[in-house]
Amino acid sequence: MLLPIALPAAAIVSLAILIESRGRGGVLYSQVRVKQFGVPFNIYKFRSMVTDAEINGAQWASKNDSRITRIGKIIRKGRLDEIPQLYNVLIGDMSFVGPRPERPEFVEKLAKAIPYYEERHRVKPGLTGWAQVCYSYGDTVGDSIEKLQYDLYYVKNYSALLDLLILLQTAEVVMLGKGAQ
């Protein structure tokens, strides 16, 4: 159902990224994330940062991050950078709703610092989740502790009704540009 909406948007985003980067660097990028049961997988996104953004290693995006391109700021605000993740949903790595998948480097660090952190991997990761609609973007261990509370609530209480509520709230978040970094 989302394809008729997603494909034209994906074409426009791709063209905008190509124009801004003058054809240098890819339009898409993949990144290793952790899914259900702690298994690594490749997530796909539209490139919203400069091509060598993590030359010094993995790091969280921060407010006013200089690595984010002009087009990147726009597509992140509307969550358009995440359209390619529909492929991850189609192949079964992700679902529409669930805890956001995190990078292995961060999972390892957070699992050591936060009790029960790995419990969030009992369900498939999602394009959106309870933490995404209830808490703004997080870029610290403290933020991860807060978001984990929402993720654990979801893991314990997930249902079709909760998923529908999250999807409706996600539509509001996307339309109002809340929480994007």
PyMOL commands that set and color helices and strands:
alter all, ss='L'
color gray80, all
select helices_A, chain A and resi 3-21+36-38+70-77+80-82+85-90+104-113+117-122+130-134+141-157+160-176
alter helices_A, ss='H'
color red, helices_A
select strands_A, chain A and resi 28-34+40-46+95-97+126-128
alter strands_A, ss='S'
color yellow, strands_A
deselect
rebuild
show_as cartoon
